């Protein structure tokens, strides 16, 4: 009953910094990443051998990046957005790291639970 009186409550918040990344968002948000090989070696669970194998198996950069993200999520079950930001920071990709933080903050803010009182004003 209390939930009914409290108004809009978001049931599906956006990604949080400690959430496991979704491959679709990794692809989208890391699209500007050029030096994917060095970035990949900074991700927990990914080795230089993994990166070399991806390079040998795929010819297109976008396919290589997609395979890197997929491999990372498969081998490192504890993957978090904070790992992505840390790897970008290590590789001095500070603008891209900040852009991802902004995406996460924006999504978390825009989908945070909202409540309203009986006259419709947000609390």
N, C-alpha and C positions, 0 to 999 in steps of 0.2 A: 504494500500500500504506500509506503514511504517513497518508493521509486516512482510511482505514478504521480505523486504530488511534486516530485523534485524536477520534473521537466525532462529536457533532452539529456540523454546520457549516451555517449558514444560507446558502442560495443566492440568496435574494431579499430583500436588505435594504430597509428602508423609505426614505422620502425623506431626502436629505441637503440641507444648506443651499445647496450649489452645484448641485443637480439642477434640471432643468427641471420646473416644477410641472405636475401633471396637472389637467385642468379639473375633474374630479370633486372633488379635494381643495380646489381654489380655491373652488368653490361651497360645499362643506361648511364649511371653516375660515373663510371670509369671510362667512358667513351673517349675523353680527351687524353687518356694515358698513352704515352708513346713508348716509354721504356718499361714495357710490361715484364720483361725478363728479370731485371733487377728488382722490380717491385715484387714479383712472384717469389724470388728467393728470400724475401723478408717476411713472407707469410708463414706462420707456424705450420709445420708439417710438410712444407714444400721444399724440395732440394734442387740443387743445380742439375742433377740428373733428370728430375721431373721436367724442368724447363727445357733442357736439351732434347728430351724425348718429344715433348709437345712441338718444338720447332721442327724436328725431323718428320713428324707425322702429319703436320698441317702446313699448308702453304700460305693461306690468307691470314693476315694479322687478326682480324675479328674472330676467326675460327680458333686461333691460338689463344686469344684472350678468353674466349668462352670456355675452352677446354681447361685452361688454367683455373678459372673460377670453379668449374665443375669438379675438377680434381681436388682442389683445396677443400671444398665443402664435403667431399667424399672421405678424404683422409683425416680431416680435423673436425671431429664432431662438435667441438667447443668453439667453433669459429664465431667471431663477433664483429660488429662494425668497428669496435675499438681496435681490433687487429688490423683492419684495413687502414684506418687512420694512422696507426703507429707505423705500418709499413710505408705508407706514403710519406710520412714525416722523416723516417730514416733515409729515404731516397730524395729528400729535400723537395718533395712535391707539395709544398705547404699550401699553395692556393687550392689545389685539388682536395687536399685534406680538409681545408676550411669549408670548401663548397659542400663536401659530404656532411660535415658537421651541421652546416646550415640546413641542408635537406632534412636531416634527422630532426633537428630542433624545430623546423617549420612544420614537419609532419606531426611531431609530438604535440606541438602547440595547437595546431589547427584541429586535431582530433582528440584533444584532452577532454575529459568529462566536463560537461557544462550542466549547470542546474539553473532553473529559473523559479522565481516565486510565483504566487498565484496571479500577479498582474503581468506576467510575461517578461519581467526584467531579469537579466542574468544576475546570479549571485556571485 
